[in-house]
Amino acid sequence: MTTAASNSSDGLGRRTFLRGGAAAGAASAFLGLMGSGARAEQGSRGPVRYQQAEDNGGYGPLQPAPGGELLLPAGFSYVAFGHTATPMSDGTPTPGRHDGMAAFDGENGMIRLVRNHEQGSGLAYANPNYDPLAAGGTTTMVFDPESMALVSTHPTLAGTVRNCAGGPTPSGSWLSCEETFTGLDRPKPHGYVFEVPADADGPVDPVPYKQMGRFVHEAVAVDPRTGIVYETEDRGSAGFYRFLPDDRDNLGAGGRLQMLAIKDRPGYDTRIGQRVGKPLPVEWVDIADPDPDSDDSLAVFYQGRDGGGATFARLEGAWYAGGSVFINSTSGGDAGLGQVWEYRPRGDSGGQLVLVYESTDPELLQSPDNICVSPNTGGLVLCEDGDGRDFLRGVTNRGQIFDLAALNSSSTSELAGATFSPDGRILFFNVQSPGITYAVTGPWDRGAL
């Protein structure tokens, strides 16, 4: 991380991670509960065909919430803010295509939300910027949880391309990922990870972390115990990577990039033919050239695959909780509707990969994208990006799925950026187009989240 992130945000970030650890017991129990339920339901073969969780995860059916924009369970309410084109605190119009996001403890009880904008070519909306002909980046919002109101918004990263997802770090920063692999003929190459301190109130000096890889990034998840950064890749043939930093408090100092492989099964394909709850032992293979001088968007993936690395289908959201990293495969599974995986590290070299959920019914889950874990219970929240109307879906600790939220309209816009406030009281999420951020509150203790 940058010096500013480490020094000025260390307490902020570590409080966030430690408070999130309140769900550690629930999250670590997730696999055992899910696995036993899965085997009881369909035996030992094939993906489990789940029904919706009883009483919709304990929250009851969705219905129009006060204000009318969202469908939520009874007793829940929302506020909307951070709309595209509304002036930020410096007068700059808020950029569009809201995507990945994380919430951090701020000063005086405030919550700081760092939000990605998945924009591509165009003019950078702030200075300094990485590439003046790139319109993506991040904005940071200060939100008052007592008045449930937006206090301020600032541009904090500019001149990047298609900032889709990312992830929070233990030092109180956000790693913003470019979901692109643009040609080397641009003013600057793209396909990198950038760091934004959560306490930044203006544009940071953009520094690409080249040793973390140049590929079609999606999300990251950081293990606070080891500092290892796990990275997803959004391609039909995708790898799951980890970055071992030379200095966990300065990711820009370099490190080693590796790709996940299944032990004794080189070139393993996770996309079809998987069994829910079956542990797959893991090892890691080195990527010799993480920043290839190439126009081939799969240049990094091919290095890992040639070394025996496993192939996934469009890896998207990633989230660390309770000693595990949860990741979404948007188009994985025999039906191509999506998979949810759990990686459980074991020491420096191994671990286990387990399929938590595989959709066989688009009415239950289609194309899971961003993911987060409830700090209250360890249950999962999945953001859909499929055909037709998209939902926020919840997954209980027993691997049962339920509906959590949806737009109360015919909109088919992607839902993104789900993240809980550090105390677990507020769930924030984005609608990508026209670009809105929502804050949802209600009786979370009534159900699975």
N, C-alpha and C positions, 0 to 999 in steps of 0.2 A: 504494500500500500504506500501511498505517498506520505511524506512526513506530516503534512497537514492532517491527513486522515488519522494517522497513528497518534499524534500528540493531542489534537484538539477534540477528537471524537472517541478516544479509546474507552472512556467510561460510559459514554452514551451507547456505543455499540455492544460492549460486553454486558451491560444491563439488559439490552434487548435480547441477546442470545441466552443469558441465564434465565430470564423470565420465560422465554420460549421453552426452556428445559423443564418447565413445570409439567409438560406433557410427556416427558421422557419415558415414564413408566408405561403410559398408555401406548405410546408409539412403539416401544420395544416389544410390547405384548401383541401388537397388531398382527404380526405374522402368525403367531400361534393360534390366536382366536380365529383369524381368517381361514387358516389352513384346516383346522378341525371342522369348521362349518362347511368348508368346501367339500371335504371328503365325505362328510355325512350326507351331503345333498346329492352327489352324483358319483360317488365312488372314486376310483383312482385314475380314471382316464378322461382326457380331453378337458377343454375349458368348461368352467362351471356356468350354468345358465341361471343366473340369479334372478329372483323376483325382486321387486322394489321392497325396501326395508319396511317393516311393519309401521303403520301410522306415519309413513313418510319420514322415517328417521326419528320419530317422536314429536315432530313438529306439526303434523296434520297437513292437509292439502294447501296448495298455493291459492291465493286469492288476491284481488286488487288491494294494494296497500294504500293508506292515506296519501293523497297526492296523485295517485292514478298511474304513475309511470312504470311501476314495477309490480310484478306478482311475487308475493312473499307469504310465508305462513302467518296465520293469525297471531296478533300480538307484536309483530315486527313492523318497523317503520324505517324510513330512509330520508336522507337529504342528498341533493344533487348539486355539484359544483365543478369548477375547473373546465368549463365548456370550451371547445375549440373556438378560436377567434376572439374570446373575451380578453380585454387588456390585462396583462400581468402587472406586477407592482412597478416595473420600469416602463410601462406603456406598450411593450411589445405584445402583439397578438399571440394568444396561446396557440402553439402548434397543434396539428391534428393527429389522427391515427394513434390514439392512446393505447398503450400495450402494457408490458410487464411493469411491476411496481413493488415496492416494499415500504413498510412503516417502521419508523425509528422513534425512540423516546427523544424529545427535545427539551429545551429549557422551559421552566415555569409551567410544566405540565402539558406543554404542547406536543403534538405528534407531527413529525416531519415525514412527508411522503415523497419519495423520489420515483418519478414516473417516466417511462420510455415513450418515444414517439417514433413509430415505424414508417417514417417518411424517407423517400429516396432522393432522386435528383431534384434540384431547385437551389435556391439561395440559402445559405446558412442564416439562422435567425438571431445569431448573437456573435460577439467577438470577445475573447479570441475563439477561433474555431479550427478544426482539423483540416477541413476542405471547404473552401468558400462555395463550391458547387454541390454541396450535399445538405439536405434539409432535415436530416434526422438529429436525434439527440435526446436530452432529458430536461425535464422541468422539476423543480422542487417546491412542494406546497407545504405551508405551515397551517395546521388544522387544530382548532380548539375543541377538545372533546367535551367540555362542559357546555358550551353554547352550541355545539355541533355546527360550527361555521368555519369557513375558510378565512384565514387571517392574511396570508400573503402568498404570492407565487413568483418564482424567479427562474429564468433560464439558467441551466447549470452545465450542460454539455451541448456543443453545437458543431456542425460540420461533419457529422457521421451519417451512415446510410443504414436504413431499416433496422433501427434499434428495437428489436422484438422483445426479448426477455433479458434476464440477467439474474442477479441474486445479491443478497446482503452479505457483508463480511462481519467477522467478530469485532473489527476495529471501528465499526460505525460508518461504513461506506457502502456504495452500491456499485456493482460491476455490471456495466451496460454492454450488451453484446450486439455486434452487427450481424444480421442474418443476410449475408451477401458474400460474394467473392468476385468483386468487380475487376475488370481488366487492368493491367499495369499501365495502360495509356492515360489514365486519369491523372489529375494533379498529384494525387497520392493514392496508393493502393488501399483497399478496404477489406474487411473480413476479420476484424480484431476485437479485443476486449478493452474497454476503457473504464477507469475508476473515477467515481464521483463521491467525495465526502458528503455525508448526509447533512452536515452543518453548513455547506456552501450556500451563500446567498447571492451568488452571481456566477458567471461562466468560469469554469476551471480551464487551465491550460491542458488541452487534450493530449494525452500520451498513450499511443497504442502499445499494449503489452504483447510484443511480437512472439516471445517465447511461449505464450499460452496458446499459440496456434493461429494460423490464418486459414479459416474455412468458414462454412455457412453456419455460424454460431446460432444458438438459441438461448440457452439458459445456463446458469452456474449454481452450484451449491457448495458452501464451504464448511468443512468439518472443523468446529472451533477447537477441538482437542489437538489436532495435528496441523492445522493450517492448510491441508490439502484442498485444492479447488477442483471440483468435479464439473465437467462441461458436456453439454449435449450438442448434437449436430442435426439440423433439420434438412435431411435429404432422404430420398427413398431408400438409398443404401447409406446408412449412417453409422458412426461410431460413438461409443461412450468413452470419454477421455478423463484423465486426471492430470493435474499440474502439481508437481512437487516443488514448491518454491525454495530457492536458496535461502531466502529470508522471509519468513511468514509475515513480517511487518512491513515488507517492501516488495510487493509482487513485481514491480518494475526491475528489480535487481536480477531477474532471470530465474531459471529453474529447468526442470525436466518434464516434457510432455509424454504421456503414455496412453495407450488404448487398451480397453478391457478385452480380455480373451477368456474363453471357457477352458479350464484346465483339462489337458489331454484331449481336447476336441478343437483343433485348429480350424479357423474359418467357420465357426458355428453360426448358424442362421436362426435368430430369435423370432423372426417375423411370422412364422407359421409353425403349427405342430407342437405348441408348448402346453405344459400342464400346470395349472394353478397350484401353488404351494410347494412345488418340487424345487429344492435348493440345487443350484448349479455352482460348483466351486470355481473360483475366479483366480486368474493371474493377470499380469500386466506386461505389455510389450512396449518397448521404447519407440518413439517417433524421432528419427534421425534429423529431419529437417522440418521443424514446426512452422517455418515461415518461407515456404517454397517460392522461388522465382518462376512462377507458372501461371497460366491462365486456366488451368484445369481445376475446377472447384472441388474435385475429389482427390487432389494431390496428396493431402495429408491422410485421408481415409485409406488410400491405396497402400501407403507405407505401413499402416497398422494392420490392414488385412493381409498383406504379404507376409507379415510377421506372425500371423495366426489369429489376429483380432476378430471379434464377433461382429456380426452385422445386425443392425436394428432398422426398423421402419420409422423414419421421421421422428427422431427424439426431440421433444419440445420441453415442457416445463420440468424444473428440478427443484427440490426443496430438502434441506437437511432437518431432521428432527429425531431425537431419542436414539442417537447412534446409527441412524440409517439415512440413506439418500433415496428419496422417492422420485421417479421419473416417469413421464408420460411418453408413450409411443403412439403418435396420433393416428397412424394408419396400420398399426400392427394387428396381428391376430388372424385367425382363419377367415373371419368375415371382413377383415380390413377396417373394422370400426374402432379399434384402439385397444391399447394395453396399458396397464399401470404396473411398473416394476419397482422392486425394493432392492437396493444394494446395501449389504451389511458388511462394512470393512472389518478385517481381522488382521491386525498388525500392519506392517508396511507393504506386504507383498501379495496378500490374498483377500479372502472374504467370500461371500456368497451372494448370488443373484437369484431373486425369487419373483415369479410372476404373482402379483397380488390380485389383479382383476383383468379379465379379457371380455370385451363386450361382444355379444352375439345378437343384440337387439338394438337398433338405432333409437327406439323409444326409451331405452334405459340410458344409453350413452353412445354418442357418436363424436369421434374426432376430439378427444381430450387434448387440450393445449397447455395453458399455464396451470400450475398446481401450487397449493400451499397446504400446510398442516395446522390444525387448530391447536393453539397453545393451551387450551382448556382440557381437551380429551385425547388429542392425537389423531382424531378423525381427519379425513382428507377433503379438500375442496378442489374440484376440477372445473376448469373453464372450457366450454365447448367452442369449437370452430368448425362446425359441420355444415351439411346442407339443411336449408330451412331454418326454423327458429332454433336458437341456441339457448342453453340453460347453464346455470351454475348447478353442478351436481355434487352431492355429498357422498362420501363412502364411510360407512361405520367401521369400527374396529373388528367387526366380524365379516368385512368384505361385502356388505350389503349396500346397495346404491339407493339414493333418494334425490328428489328434486328440491333445490334450495332457493332458487330465484330465477326469474326470467323477465324480459321486457313485456309490458302489457300492451303490445302492439304487434303489427305484422312484420316488424323489422327482422331482418336476417343477419344483422351485424354481429360480428365476433364479440364475445365477452372475454375479458382479459384482466390480468393484473391482480387477481384476488390475493388479499393479504390481510391478516388480522392486526389490529393494534397490539402493541406488546403486552397489554393486560388482558387481551382476549375479549374485550367488550364490544369492539366495533369491527365489522368486516367491511373492508374497502374493495371495490372492483371498478373496472372500466368497461365502457362500451366504446368500441374502436371508432365507429362512424355513426353519427357526426362527431363523436368525441365528447364523452361525459364521464365524470368520476362520481361514484355513489358511495355513501357511508351508511351501512345497515346496522341497526341495533334491535335487540329484542331478547326474549328469554332463552338464551343459548342453553342454559342448564336443563331445559325441558327435553332436550334430545341429544343427538349423537355428536354435536360440536360444542 
